[in-house]
């Protein structure tokens, strides 16, 4: 964790697990099945699971494979949001939130890529994963507690909801293709032999 990250963390401590759980619960309560918001929340759950798999990996090989899956999932999710939801935020008078969302996702992609430079069994690697997870958890909290609830409220016409849902799903699917956790981890494992 950089000195700047430590200062920011001290001045602005992360929200509590209880606050995150409440935000998720509130978002789930308004997310209609099959809509963009429901898909986002499911992807957030999958991302948390990918972090769990990475943190629980006990060999360099399994850690790198889990890292590959996390990076793939984060990127597919980010692309879908960046192409669909952040422009919608901006067009519904939330430009500052949209800009912050782009910046946070860009930083997460860079930090995740930096993992490749570290020994996967080192403390530096473990610390960086914890830092990335904290940043991603905060980003998801912002989306679930305010950003996407505001978007859901402001862009609530059936036509807009249908368009956002279709586009979000298309962009996520376009990036992910047929990739699954198992296929990405299997491929990552074979690359390392």
C-alpha positions, -999 to +999 in steps of 0.1 A: +000+000+000+015+034-010+019+062+014-010+081-004-032+050+000-024+049+037-032+086+042-065+083+023-074+052+044-067+070+076-087+101+066-115+083+050-118+048+066-138+023+045-174+017+052-182-012+075-192-047+065-227-039+079-230-008+057-220-029+027-245-056+036-273-030+040-265-014+007-266-048-011-298-056+006-314-023-004-302-027-040-315-063-042-349-050-029-353-027-059-336-048-086-361-064-108-351-100-119-334-099-153-326-062-153-292-045-156-292-039-118-299-075-110-270-085-134-247-060-118-254-073-083-249-109-095-215-099-110-206-082-077-213-114-059-192-134-084-163-109-080-164-114-043-162-151-048-133-147-072-114-127-045-122-155-020-108-181-044-077-160-049-071-154-012-077-191-004-054-205-031-026-223-015-001-228-043+015-204-068-002-223-096-037-221-082-032-185-071-022-174-106-052-193-121-075-176-096-059-143-104-066-148-141-102-155-134-105-124-112-089-102-138-112-117-165-143-112-145-134-077-133-126-066-169-158-080-184-179-064-156-160-031-160-164-030-197-202-036-194-205-008-169-182+016-187-200+012-220-235+012-207-241+024-172-215+052-167-226+070-198-262+067-186-252+082-152-236+111-170-266+117-192-288+117-161-269+146-144-244+124-125-212+133-145-190+136-114-201+101-102-195+087-137-160+102-139-151+088-105-164+054-115-142+054-146-112+064-125-118+038-098-121+010-124-091+021-143-071+020-111-084-015-102-074-028-136-039-013-132-034-027-098-047-061-108-022-062-137+006-053-113+000-086-095+017-103-124+050-087-114+049-101-078+056-136-065+021-150-059+032-165-026+048-133-012+035-110+014+036-081-011+012-101-033-011-108-004-010-071+006-018-059-029-047-083-033-061-070+000-057-034-012-074-042-045-102-060-028-108-031-005-109-006-034-132-029-054-155-034-023-157+004-018-165+009-055-192-018-054-206-001-022-208+033-040-227+017-069-250-003-047-257+024-021-262+054-043-250+056-079-270+028-094-301+034-072-301+070-085-297+057-121-325+032-115-347+061-103-338+086-130-337+061-159-368+042-149-389+043-181-395+008-195-378+017-227-346+029-209-345+000-186-348-024-215-321-007-235-297-005-206-303-042-197-299-054-232-267-033-238-252-043-204-258-080-211-244-077-246-212-060-235-205-084-207-212-114-230-191-099-258-161-097-235-166-129-216-176-151-245-178-187-233-153-181-205-162-196-172-143-197-140-133-233-147-122-227-183-101-196-175-085-213-145-078-245-165-062-224-193-042-204-169-030-235-152-019-251-185-001-218-195+021-222-164+033-257-170 
